[in-house]
Structure formats: C-alpha cells, structure tokens
Amino acid sequence: MQKPSIPKGTRDFGPAQVARRRFILDTIRRTFERFGYAPLETPTLENLSVLTGKYGDEGDQLLFKVLNSGDFAKDVTSEDLSEGSRRILPKIAEKGLRYDLTVPFARYVAMNRGTLTFPFRRYQMQPVWRADRPQRGRYREFMQCDADVVGTSSLLCETEIVLMISEVLPALGLDDFTIKINHRGVLSGLFQALGEGRETDLFVALDKLDKIGPDGVSKELGERGFSEASIAKVFELLAVSGSFEEKLTQLQAGLSASVAVLASADGPADEAAPSDGARGLAQLAEVLDLLRASGFKQESRLELDPTLARGLSYYTGCIFEVKINNVQMGSVSGGGRYDNLTGAFGLPNVSGVGFSFGVDRLYDCLEALDLFRQPAETPTRCLLTHFDAASGRAALPVLARLRAAGIPSELYPDPVKLGRQLQYANAKGIPLVLLLGPEELAAGVVKVKIMASGEEKTLPLAGIEQALSAE
Amino acid sequence: MQKPSIPKGTRDFGPAQVARRRFILDTIRRTFERFGYAPLETPTLENLSVLTGKYGDEGDQLLFKVLNSGDFAKDVTSEDLSEGSRRILPKIAEKGLRYDLTVPFARYVAMNRGTLTFPFRRYQMQPVWRADRPQRGRYREFMQCDADVVGTSSLLCETEIVLMISEVLPALGLDDFTIKINHRGVLSGLFQALGEGRETDLFVALDKLDKIGPDGVSKELGERGFSEASIAKVFELLAVSGSFEEKLTQLQAGLSASVAVLASADGPADEAAPSDGARGLAQLAEVLDLLRASGFKQESRLELDPTLARGLSYYTGCIFEVKINNVQMGSVSGGGRYDNLTGAFGLPNVSGVGFSFGVDRLYDCLEALDLFRQPAETPTRCLLTHFDAASGRAALPVLARLRAAGIPSELYPDPVKLGRQLQYANAKGIPLVLLLGPEELAAGVVKVKIMASGEEKTLPLAGIEQALSAE
C-alpha cells in the first residue's frame, strides 16, 4: 500500500484556501477589467522551441520538460547516452511547462498579429512552473497575474500600472506599501556617466543593494573591475533624497553635469539627442504629471529609486517594483516597458509595458497581517438536519426552495444522531442549522439554530427562503 | 527566426473564448456551490506513483510524464537503453500531469483523512492532460468539472446529481437533453442471469451499443465466446420500453424470473439476500422517489438505460450519462457511485458518488446551437477618444470617475486620427465611444456615440458616470 504524497514545491488547496485565493484573484481581475484589459489563456504545454533561450541559461535549467509520448527513447543512441543529459534532451522532449506568462503572450501576439487589433491590452491569470529549489514563499507551481499593453509607447500605460496597483492593494486590505519606480534610461545614463563598460555588471551588482547593502555592492563592483573613482561616482549620483520630484531634480542635475564632463572630454556634446538619462528622467516626470492629472492621491507611496534595476534584460523604459512595508516579504508586484518582446518570434519593434502580481506572496502577506476573514470550509449557509426517513423526505422541497432562492444549502445525507449533524455544521463553518422534526412539520414551522451564538428561532416554514435570504 | 506554434491538441483562448468559457464555468460553479459542494484544487504535477496503474494500461500510456530536473540521465545505463523506453522511464521521470480529477481527489482524501469532516462534498474545476491523438472535440489539454461526495452511501447524493444536471444545462440554454441512468447491479444481475463468466467482456461489448448497434454487439459477444442462447437472453432482458417506472417494472420481472430459473437449477434460492439486480433496481426506484419528493419536474428527461455500462471499472452503484439530443456530440456529463475509490491510497471502504461536466464539449454544443451571446473582445464599455495632448489630459479625471463607478473604460493611448480610434472601438466591440474635444470641454459636455446604432447624444460631463451606468 503506497503512502500518497504530492511533489515537493506543490500544494493542495482545500476549500478555505481556494476561497481566499479566489478573493485575491477576483480583486485583481476586477481592476484589470475596469481598466479595459481583456483575458487571455494560453496552454500549459508550450513547445520547447518557444521557451528555450528566453530566460537565460539558468531559466533553461529551471524549465520543466515533458517527455514525448510513445517510445520516446527510440532515437537515443548509446553515443548520446555517453554525452549525457544535454545531448539526449532534444531527442526525448519537445514540450515544456509554461515558465511565465510573458513569453506565451509574446508568442500569442506574434502568431495572431494578422487578426489582433492594436493596441492590445490583455491580462492573464494562470499558474507557471519552475524547477527551483522550494523554500519559504517559493513554490514549483505558482500563480501569476499579468497585465500588458502592446502596440503603443504612450506613457498613459505606465500611469495606469501605478493606478491599478494603487487600487488592488487597498482593495485587498493592504495599505502600507511602496511603489518603487525607475527607468532603464536612468541606469544607462549612470553607466554612461561612469565611462566604463560592463553595463550588465553594474545592473547586477545594483540589483543586490537591498540584500547586501552599499558596502557589499562596492566590493562586488571592485571585484568586477570598476575603479574606485567610478564606484564613488555611482554612490554620489545615487545619493538622492526627498520626494519623487526632488529626486528627479537631483538626478537631472547629477547626470547632466556628468554628461557635460564626458562630452567635453570626448568632444562637443550632441545637443539634439537627449542622453538616455535625460530621456528616462523626462518620462518619469511625465508619468508623475499624468498621475496628478488623473486625480492620483497616493503620491507618498511612490518612490523614485534610481538603484532599482530588475534583473530581466528585456526592459527598456520605466520599471516598477512593489513592496508591502509592514511584512517581511519580497516584492509582490513588478514590471516595466520593453521594446522588443515579440522580436524573438518574428515581430520586431512592438513596444509594450506590463506588470505582474505575485498571488502567492500576496496570500502570504494577507495571512501574516491576519487580513483574511474567517475561512469557511464550505459555501453552505444552511444545513437541514435529518431525523428519520420521513423528516428527510419532508426536508427535500424546503431544500429545493432554499437553493432556488440562491442560498447554498444541504440536507445531512443520513439519519444519524442530531449531535453528529451539529458537529458537522460546526466543523464546516455552516452558519445556520434548520431543524424540521415531526413537531415542527405538524406546526408548519422550522427551528433555526444560529451556530455562532447558539440562539434558536422558530420561523414559519412558508417563506423560509425569504426569511433566511435576509439573515 | 522561428515561426512560433503551440503543441498539437492544445489551444490559446482569446478574450471572447475566455468570456464564453467563463460563462460555462461560472454557471456550473454556482450550482455546485448552491448544493453545498466546496472547492478543491490539486497540483498539476502529481507523483507518477500516484497516477500509474489507476487508469489501465492504455491510461498509463496516455499520461504526460515530466523529466526529472538536473542531470536526469545520470542513472541510465546502456543496458537500460537497449531495453527501451519502458525500462528507462522510471529512472528519468517521477512526476506526471494530472490525468483526471478523480484520482487526485482520492489521493487528497486519503492524505487528509485525519482532518477532513465527512461526508466531504467537493467540486474541482481544473484542466487535465492526456496524450491522446487529437481530433474534433478531443484535446490534449482540456477542462473537467467534477463534484463528488464521499463518506455516505445515501441515495440523496445520486438524487442531487440529477438535480444539478437539470439545473446547469437549462441555465446554459441547453433544453433538449437526456439523462441516462443505470445501476451496476442491474448489469451484474444480467450477467448472473446468463450464468456465463466474463462480466467485463459483457460490459465492454454493451458499452459499444450506441456505436455499433445490436448486430455489432451480438457479433462481438459471439466472438468473445458467449453462446447464442445467452446473447438472445441479453437482448430479451434489455428489450424494455416506456417510462422510467415502466422499464423498472419490466426489468424487475425479467431479472427475478431469470434468478428463479438459475436458483432452481443450482438449488434453493437464498431468499434473505436480494440479488445484485434487485438491489440495483430498488435503488433506482428510490432515486426516482426522492426526485419526486424534491419537486423534480423533468421526469421525461430521465431515461433508464439498462445497457449503459460506462467503461470505468470503479463504479459499483448508480451510473449516469448525459446527451444533448439536438447536437451530434458525445456525452457532456457522466458519473456514478464507487465504493472503494481511496482504497489504492490506504483508505478502504469509503463510499462516494460523483459526476463530471465536460466543459469543452458543452462549449462545442453551445457554439453548434448558436447559443453564445455576441462575443466581446474586451470588457471595456467606454472608449474615451484622444484628440491631442490637452484633450487626452482632460479625459483622465473622467476616466477615473467612470472606473470608480465600476464601468470598464479606457482612453485611447495615442492622439491618432479619430477614424482610427472608432475603428479600434468597432474591432473590439466596445459599445460606447466618448468624444471630449475642445468644444465639448468648453461647454462642460461630452458627446457619446452608441456604436451599435451610430446614434450620438450630448450629455453633461458632470454625472456622466451615473448616466452611463444606467445605459
């Protein structure tokens, strides 16, 4: 007899957990739809030719691959075997599990370019799979909720991302959060100001600032060959403070001074083309402006963070990341603008911007802050008790009426002792128990027990569904 | 440049399809919950030790297996390779994709037996995967919706299955359907009446009656070694007609006559133990009785079909199958009672009953009967047009008000020609377009164009969200 188990990093969701997850998903969905995003669903299985090479080497390792059906090993030779897994893989697996929602979205847009109307706003709420080492808050099967617009470079879209985040989190009960914003151009400007190479090295090191602190970042930049002067300059340029607007001004000053220095060293500055840094700062200023024009009242939650890098290299414009401040937890949302997401699928130069909510992290935040309502193990609101065959039968039309009135109800299926039926209602969190014994039936009434208080009322059987709808 | 594609037998669902599928799923969910079924979700990935051996040899072939991560081939020897795929499989894959919702449910119940309160009513709406040959109406990734109760053998549960089916299908707009019912005991009684062995052979042949007709079944039974007399007897016993009740009476008469003949041949009949056939017929009669007591008004949709076998061998009591009569399509729902579903996971003798809706087939039926409402490509109800930067900016607070009033709305993100914006609204099926140019702004009004009729109204800007909520 086997002892059943589930794969590590996966979870069963019982009734109470499904109800809580649904609350989160419905809240996000409502906002996405209010902003005109339309739902898309893509298959769990994607061709490995679509997935491979899109997430870096590490990502390729973390893809779950699905064995070809039938005699999958028929083309594997003993020479392949001696070369190892990498050589064998393409001969035995051509499909994999969805790793994120962005690549399938890009694949969908490229495949349907002829029939889609652009700008195309889509949201997608589906699980993804990663063969990561499971740990607290990290699962192998988890839910993502993405919203993206492609086919426009309007900064309205960035503005709406801030508005959507600012609507969803308070609707979930999360009020203490910070939306960090940066622009890839600011980072590029910083890199240009240094006059050193290795843009990626700089981003990777900066991305760890939260974890390893300024000293750690300095050390890492030194190890990667940045000069002490450059490292000092990085921290000088990044040492901005105050409101979003004040930081903008400080960064503008810092970067333009550096650009001027570089320009005078290299020759006359090209005044017609604004630097990446200036362009990035101008776009951040416009997003702020559009937010104000939209009546956005939560500016204190917005933080311009020039060190925000976000690992993914496909971002080219504004980038976002959201932290819940009163819980120890990684970012619960993030995203940014990309200019060539569908390029890998033969559709170049489609600009888009998108972001994602991490449902599992939101769930953990709500749990940590005790923000979930009392979980119910069932949707049932009324349990009709079952004394004997006659009372069970008499309950059937009542049951039908309650359900027709939209009140989730059940009749305990077997005529067991009343105590056991009440215990059942209690364990499941069913709020109302209806007692319909021979006496009640004779009098045309029903006894209603309110489980939370223990209170009992006797109500006329006629119209009981209306009486309980109002309960 | 690769041409992107999706694996055969899988599908992308665009906005209109998601909306239609959601209509079906929401309708089913509402009924399940009204009947007190609580949601459960299990992982997509299950251990192959849980899945293998539960679906027969053919099912094991159709399981999608997931490669172990890392250096999956490290334990495969060249001797394994020469033995072929079957020998290699257990060394390189220990997980598979969910094949149905029943086995994961049984696994969940067995794993959580200590904390669950029985009877446990759960529903589950999740995709499943089968490496079947794709064809019309058969996909490799498709959605199942199951509801099961375990921990009671009350026939109320069977009754409720009929009630739920009779609620869901009309709610979807499907009014011409037949719910076929049989009982495994009736089939066993038939088999006992024949006095031949090979119960399974008989079930398998009968299961094909719809496809190959009586002559085909006779021929197959002959080939499987049934005597001509037995075959004639099968058809004699099955040749019942009339209402559910009339068929019950005919079957009772036919089976008890046969049992009497067998008993007299074998020795005195054991009068204390009713035969399987009699028990089955009595249960079917009780289900009919409970349906009537529940006020069930659709008896003409109920068909007692003594030839209904349903392939799955785990059924032990009533079995169900539902056909939509005015569409050429396999069954859209089916299920039955089982007495030992969790036995394979170390929890024997738990009786339960369940059934399933096939969402993809329901979708195809609704499409074939043209019962879907006009598909919308977006949830958006109002498109605000964008003439220039100033009008775009002026639209922002209006946009915020519309959304706050719960009206899904968007502002066209770029100031392109009006014609193109109208074309966009048209292609997406957005019903209302709001024009807010310099003149309208000056006058404090907004022009609303109703896309379906082309009609234009001028409404005051103040309170526009209330005016359009009522639209």
Contacts between the chains, C-beta under 8 A, distances in Angstrom:
chain1	res1	chain2	res2	distance
A	1	B	345	7.9
A	1	B	346	4.6
A	2	B	49	5.8
A	2	B	50	7.7
A	2	B	344	7.6
A	2	B	345	6.9
A	2	B	346	7.4
A	3	B	346	6.8
A	4	B	50	5.7
A	4	B	107	4.5
A	4	B	110	5.4
A	4	B	111	5.3
A	4	B	345	4.5
A	4	B	346	7.5
A	5	B	47	6.2
A	5	B	50	7.6
A	5	B	111	7.3
A	6	B	42	7.6
A	6	B	43	5.6
A	6	B	45	7.9
A	6	B	46	6.7
A	6	B	47	6.9
A	6	B	50	7.9
A	6	B	107	7.7
A	6	B	111	7.8
A	7	B	43	6.8
A	7	B	45	4.9
A	7	B	46	7.1
A	7	B	47	5.8
A	7	B	94	7.9
A	7	B	95	5.2
A	10	B	43	3.6
A	10	B	44	7.7
A	10	B	45	5.5
A	11	B	43	6.5
A	12	B	40	7.3
A	12	B	41	7.1
A	12	B	42	5.3
A	12	B	43	6.9
A	12	B	108	5.5
A	12	B	111	7.7
A	12	B	112	7.8
A	13	B	40	7.0
A	13	B	41	4.2
A	13	B	42	7.8
A	14	B	40	6.3
A	14	B	112	7.5
A	15	B	38	3.6
A	15	B	39	5.7
A	15	B	40	6.6
A	15	B	122	7.2
A	17	B	41	8.0
A	18	B	38	7.9
A	18	B	39	4.0
A	18	B	40	6.8
A	18	B	41	5.6
A	19	B	39	7.1
A	21	B	41	8.0
A	22	B	39	7.6
A	33	B	379	4.0
A	33	B	408	5.1
A	34	B	379	8.0
A	34	B	403	4.7
A	34	B	406	6.8
A	34	B	407	7.7
A	34	B	408	5.1
A	34	B	409	7.4
A	35	B	403	6.7
A	35	B	408	7.3
A	35	B	409	7.9
A	35	B	410	6.8
A	36	B	378	6.1
A	36	B	379	6.7
A	36	B	380	3.9
A	36	B	408	5.6
A	36	B	409	6.4
A	36	B	410	3.5
A	37	B	379	7.5
A	38	B	15	3.6
A	38	B	18	7.9
A	38	B	377	6.2
A	38	B	378	4.3
A	38	B	379	6.1
A	38	B	380	7.8
A	38	B	428	7.9
A	39	B	15	5.7
A	39	B	18	4.0
A	39	B	19	7.1
A	39	B	22	7.7
A	40	B	12	7.3
A	40	B	13	7.0
A	40	B	14	6.3
A	40	B	15	6.6
A	40	B	18	6.8
A	41	B	12	7.2
A	41	B	13	4.2
A	41	B	17	8.0
A	41	B	18	5.6
A	41	B	21	8.0
A	42	B	6	7.7
A	42	B	12	5.3
A	42	B	13	7.8
A	43	B	6	5.6
A	43	B	7	6.8
A	43	B	10	3.6
A	43	B	11	6.5
A	43	B	12	6.9
A	43	B	141	5.5
A	44	B	10	7.7
A	44	B	44	6.7
A	44	B	97	7.7
A	44	B	127	6.6
A	44	B	129	7.2
A	44	B	141	5.9
A	45	B	6	7.9
A	45	B	7	4.9
A	45	B	10	5.5
A	45	B	64	7.7
A	45	B	129	7.3
A	45	B	140	7.3
A	45	B	141	6.3
A	46	B	6	6.7
A	46	B	7	7.1
A	47	B	5	6.2
A	47	B	6	6.9
A	47	B	7	5.8
A	49	B	2	5.8
A	50	B	2	7.7
A	50	B	4	5.7
A	50	B	5	7.6
A	50	B	6	8.0
A	61	B	69	7.4
A	61	B	70	7.8
A	62	B	69	7.5
A	64	B	45	7.7
A	64	B	66	5.4
A	64	B	67	7.4
A	64	B	69	7.2
A	65	B	66	7.1
A	65	B	67	4.4
A	66	B	64	5.4
A	66	B	65	7.1
A	66	B	66	5.6
A	66	B	67	7.2
A	66	B	97	7.4
A	67	B	64	7.4
A	67	B	65	4.4
A	67	B	66	7.2
A	67	B	67	5.9
A	67	B	89	7.7
A	67	B	92	7.6
A	67	B	93	5.8
A	69	B	61	7.4
A	69	B	62	7.5
A	69	B	64	7.2
A	69	B	131	3.8
A	70	B	61	7.8
A	70	B	85	7.9
A	71	B	84	6.9
A	71	B	85	4.9
A	72	B	85	5.3
A	73	B	81	6.8
A	73	B	84	6.3
A	73	B	85	4.3
A	73	B	88	5.2
A	74	B	84	7.8
A	74	B	85	7.1
A	76	B	81	6.3
A	78	B	78	4.7
A	78	B	81	5.9
A	81	B	73	6.8
A	81	B	76	6.3
A	81	B	78	5.9
A	81	B	81	5.6
A	84	B	71	6.8
A	84	B	73	6.3
A	84	B	74	7.8
A	85	B	70	7.8
A	85	B	71	4.9
A	85	B	72	5.3
A	85	B	73	4.3
A	85	B	74	7.1
A	88	B	73	5.3
A	89	B	67	7.7
A	92	B	67	7.6
A	93	B	67	5.8
A	94	B	7	7.9
A	95	B	7	5.2
A	97	B	44	7.7
A	97	B	66	7.4
A	107	B	4	4.5
A	107	B	6	7.7
A	108	B	12	5.5
A	110	B	4	5.4
A	111	B	4	5.3
A	111	B	5	7.3
A	111	B	6	7.8
A	111	B	12	7.7
A	112	B	12	7.8
A	112	B	14	7.5
A	117	B	377	7.4
A	117	B	424	5.9
A	117	B	427	4.0
A	117	B	428	5.9
A	119	B	413	5.8
A	119	B	414	8.0
A	119	B	424	7.9
A	121	B	378	7.2
A	121	B	410	7.2
A	122	B	15	7.2
A	127	B	44	6.6
A	129	B	44	7.2
A	129	B	45	7.3
A	131	B	69	3.8
A	140	B	45	7.3
A	141	B	43	5.5
A	141	B	44	5.9
A	141	B	45	6.3
A	149	B	413	7.2
A	152	B	413	4.3
A	152	B	414	5.6
A	154	B	413	3.5
A	154	B	414	5.2
A	156	B	392	7.5
A	156	B	411	6.4
A	156	B	413	4.8
A	157	B	413	6.1
A	163	B	400	7.7
A	290	B	393	7.6
A	290	B	396	6.8
A	293	B	393	5.0
A	293	B	396	4.6
A	293	B	397	7.2
A	294	B	396	4.3
A	294	B	397	6.6
A	294	B	399	7.0
A	294	B	400	5.2
A	295	B	396	7.4
A	295	B	397	5.2
A	295	B	400	5.1
A	344	B	2	7.6
A	345	B	1	7.9
A	345	B	2	6.9
A	345	B	4	4.5
A	346	B	1	4.7
A	346	B	2	7.4
A	346	B	3	6.8
A	346	B	4	7.5
A	377	B	38	6.2
A	377	B	117	7.4
A	378	B	36	6.1
A	378	B	38	4.3
A	378	B	121	7.3
A	379	B	33	4.0
A	379	B	34	7.9
A	379	B	36	6.7
A	379	B	37	7.5
A	379	B	38	6.2
A	380	B	36	3.9
A	380	B	38	7.8
A	392	B	156	7.5
A	393	B	290	7.6
A	393	B	293	5.0
A	396	B	290	6.8
A	396	B	293	4.6
A	396	B	294	4.3
A	396	B	295	7.4
A	397	B	293	7.2
A	397	B	294	6.6
A	397	B	295	5.2
A	399	B	294	7.1
A	400	B	163	7.7
A	400	B	294	5.2
A	400	B	295	5.1
A	403	B	34	4.7
A	403	B	35	6.8
A	406	B	34	6.8
A	407	B	34	7.6
A	408	B	33	5.1
A	408	B	34	5.1
A	408	B	35	7.3
A	408	B	36	5.6
A	409	B	34	7.4
A	409	B	35	7.9
A	409	B	36	6.4
A	410	B	35	6.8
A	410	B	36	3.5
A	410	B	121	7.2
A	411	B	156	6.4
A	413	B	119	5.8
A	413	B	149	7.2
A	413	B	152	4.4
A	413	B	154	3.5
A	413	B	156	4.8
A	413	B	157	6.1
A	414	B	119	8.0
A	414	B	152	5.6
A	414	B	154	5.2
A	424	B	117	6.0
A	424	B	119	7.9
A	427	B	117	4.0
A	428	B	38	7.9
A	428	B	117	6.0
